[in-house]
Every structure is written in structure tokens, then in C-alpha cells.
Amino acid sequence: EGRQGILRIGVECYPCFEWLTGVIGQFMQQMPDIDVDIVHKFQFSGLEGLLNHHIDVLITPDLVKKEKIDYKILAEYQLVLLAASDHPLANADYLTPELLSKETLLTFPVPLERLDILTHFLTPSHLKPERLKQIESLEIMLQMTALKRGVCILPEWLADIKTKDLKLRKIRIGKKGLYQKLLLAMREPDKTIPYIQQFIVVGQKTAKDSAT
């Protein structure tokens, strides 16, 4: 009846994993008979893992249309630039591609085509960062940002959680901001499984509560 079983969750981005940590406890409290397994180091693409039944759901920022895969929006959020409070960019009303092209951009180690700040912001202006440095650890990335060794891009909700004790400034990306969705991908036949439906409900409620 969908009240017992195991939910294997694939996590395809670093902020996705951070988001999951805020959701998983509530889900397990509400569904005590559901075991949870989390996969965040893929030897395959997340969608491949989903289609091959290595995982049951995939948390991802990327919507890739595939037959037999269904998506639900878990959260919508704004990406922001973080810079040290005494960094020259800290006084900017908003970030422009020209300003960012003069900076060292600190990012997680993911393929460049999956970085929204490049694909949706810099590349359309035919620009790139002066230097791009990939950092595995979020904490080290934030410390380097605070020490003016570069700037970084994070979801605003994650920036608010992680930067309380650091002297960092949030800066809007472009005049209108840069927005992204966090999605849950699942196999089409599985979308009626009660514990998957409940995971979506908990995830959406958590995102809504954190936005208010």
C-alpha cells in the first residue's frame, strides 16, 4: 500500500544535497516504515540511474525531457552572487556580465554546461570569468570568498543559512535576478506511490516555509 519500503534518492547537485538535509528528517518522521538510501556520487548520469532502477527519485536543477520520466517542482529560488563585504563588487546594486568577467569565480566541480551563471548569464554576453576555480567544499569556498580570493554563486536560501557568521554581501544577478527550479524526477509509473507523493509534499512545504 506504499507505506513500507525503501526510497532511493539520487542527488545531482551540491545545493540539492544541502536542500535534502533539511527535508529528510521530516520525511522519515512522517513515514517511519520507509527506509531511505541517498546516492550523490554517480558513476552514471542521474537520469540513467533512474531509468535503470538504481534510484527511485532524482533531485536535480536540470529538466531533461525523457520518455517515461515525470518531473515535479520542489522549490523555486533565486541565485545570488556572494562577495566579501569589502570587495569592490559589494557596492554594486546588481551584477552585470561585464563586472563578473573581471573576477575569479569559485564553483563546485561540475561540467561547465551545467553552471547557470555561465549558460544563462555570461555566455549570452560572449563573456567568461577572468578565472574559474572549482572547489569541492562549500565551507572552503565561502572562506575563500570572505578572504577576497574570488566570488561565488549560491541559491539565496543556502546563502542565508551558511553566511550568518561570515562578512559576505549578497548581490542580485542582473537587473531582474537569476532564478532556478529544484526538481524531482521519477519514473512515470511510480508517481502514484504514496511514499513518493509524501516526499514531494514534504519537500514543497519545506521550501514554502523557508521562503516565508
Helices and strands as residue ranges (DSSP letters): E 5-11, H 14-21, H 24-30, E 34-39, H 46-51, E 57-60, E 69-84, G 88-91, E 94-95, H 97-100, E 104-107, G 112-114, H 116-117, I 118-122, G 123-125, E 131-134, H 138-146, E 151-155, H 156-162, E 168-173, E 178-187, G 188-192, H 194-211
